[in-house]
Amino acid sequence: MRKTPLYEFHALQGATFDTSSGWLIPKDYGNTLEEYAAVRDGIGVFDLSHHGKLRLTGKEHLKFLQGMLTNDVLKLEPGKGVYACLLTAKGKMVTDMKVYRNSDSVLVELEAGLNEKIKELLLRFRLSFKASIEDLTESVALISIQGPKSKKLLELILSEQIPELKEYEFIKRNLDGTEVLIARVNRTGETGFDIFTPSDTAPRVWNLLLDTKKPDLKPRPVGKQALEMLRIEAGIPVYGIDMDENTIPIEAGLWHALSFDKGCYIGQEVIARIRWRGHVNRHLVGFEIEAQNIPKRGDRVIIDEREVGYITSATFSPFLQKPVAIGYIRREFREAGTRTLIKLDSGELIPASVTSLPFFSRNQT
C-alpha cells in the first residue's frame, strides 16, 4: 500500500485512513461534518497527491494531444488549462483529465490509479509524433484548498494579491523557496485552488497552509468522506465512480469537455453524430431522497415497476438536510420533478424525485 508524502502529518493530525487505488489516504480527521463545514464556511485543505500526474514534452506534444483528446489544447496559451476526455473509437470514455499548458510542456492530472494505464495508451498511439511522456505521480504532490476564503489564504502565504483566475487557469509562484503551480479548480462547489509541488516540499506547503495565525481563516484538513459530501452536492461526477468505460461524455453532461470545431480526435465522429443527428438514451441527474436511507452505488431507479436507471454516488447532504444521490436515468424521465422509487439492496423501495444538478452552487468570483 502506497503512502502520500503527507501520510505522517495526517496521522499526527488524528486521521483515520481509507484506501484509493492502492494508496492510503485520509478518510476523516475525527469529525466529517466539521470538515464539511470548514469548506462551506471557510477553507478546507485536501491531500490529493495520490491522483495521477503526467508530463508531456517534445516538439509535437501539443499536436499529438490535439488528435487524442475531446477538447482543444492547441489553442491554449501558457498559463491556461482545459478539461477533456480520452475516448475509444466508439465514443466511450477511457478517462477524463485536467490539462495545463506550460510554455514547453503539458501537465495532465488524472483520477487515482490511472497514470500507468493512460501513459501506456498514449505511448501506444504516439507513433511518429515527437513527444515524451513522464509519470510524475510519485514525484509531484497535489494539495487542494477549497472554500470561500481560499483565495485570501493563498494571498496571505504568498504575500501578494493573486490575479482573478478562470477555471483551470494557473500561475507559478515561489513558495518558501520552491516553485509551485497554482490552478483554479472547483472540486466542491466553492472557490478552489490546486497546488502542485515537488513531493519533498509537500510537508512545508501543507504546514504553511494550515499554520496561519489569522483567526478569521482557520483552515483545517479535510478527508475523503467530507470531500464526497461536498462534490456530490456540487454535482461533480468522478471517473471510476460515476463514469466508466461504458459512458459517453454527453450522457454525463460533460459538454465543457467537448470541442465541436477543433477537428478530428479519437471518437469524434460518434460525438458529432449524437450532437447533430441523435441523442443519448440516459442522462446523469440528481435525486433528492424522500427517506432517511442513503442509497448505495448500483441501487436501481424504478418507475411504474420498471427499471429506468441506477445510482452511482449518494450521501447525506448537510446543505439540504436530506440524503441525495446522482445517477443515470432514461432520457424520457430526466425532467426535474419526476417521481421515482429507488430499490435498495435490501429490496426496500424508497421515494425520490429527479432534480437538476448541482444541489449546491455558490457564485464563483
Number of C-alpha atoms within 10 A of each C-alpha: 8 14 15 23 22 22 18 12 14 21 13 9 13 12 21 15 18 15 14 17 14 13 18 17 25 26 18 22 23 14 13 18 14 14 23 25 18 24 29 21 13 21 31 29 25 20 26 22 26 25 23 25 28 20 20 21 17 15 13 16 21 24 14 23 23 20 20 22 25 29 26 23 25 15 11 16 13 16 18 21 25 19 23 25 22 25 24 18 13 14 24 22 20 21 23 25 19 18 25 25 24 19 8 12 19 22 18 23 22 20 20 19 17 18 21 14 11 18 18 12 12 18 13 9 12 18 10 8 16 14 20 16 19 13 17 19 23 17 13 21 27 25 20 24 31 29 26 23 23 24 20 16 21 18 13 15 15 15 10 10 11 13 10 11 17 14 18 21 21 25 17 14 14 10 17 13 8 14 14 19 21 23 24 24 23 21 22 26 26 28 24 25 27 24 22 22 23 19 20 13 19 23 18 15 23 18 11 17 23 17 13 15 9 10 7 9 18 17 26 20 22 32 27 21 19 25 22 20 22 26 21 28 27 20 23 20 19 18 19 16 11 18 22 16 14 12 18 26 27 21 19 19 14 17 14 13 20 20 17 14 8 16 13 14 20 19 20 23 15 16 23 15 11 14 13 8 7 11 13 13 11 21 21 27 23 28 29 23 24 14 13 10 15 17 24 18 18 15 19 23 26 21 14 9 9 10 15 19 23 23 24 22 24 23 23 20 18 15 14 12 8 16 20 28 28 29 27 23 25 16 16 11 17 18 14 14 14 14 17 23 22 25 21 18 13 7 9 10 16 19 16 23 18 22 20 16 19 16 22 17 13 13 8 12 9
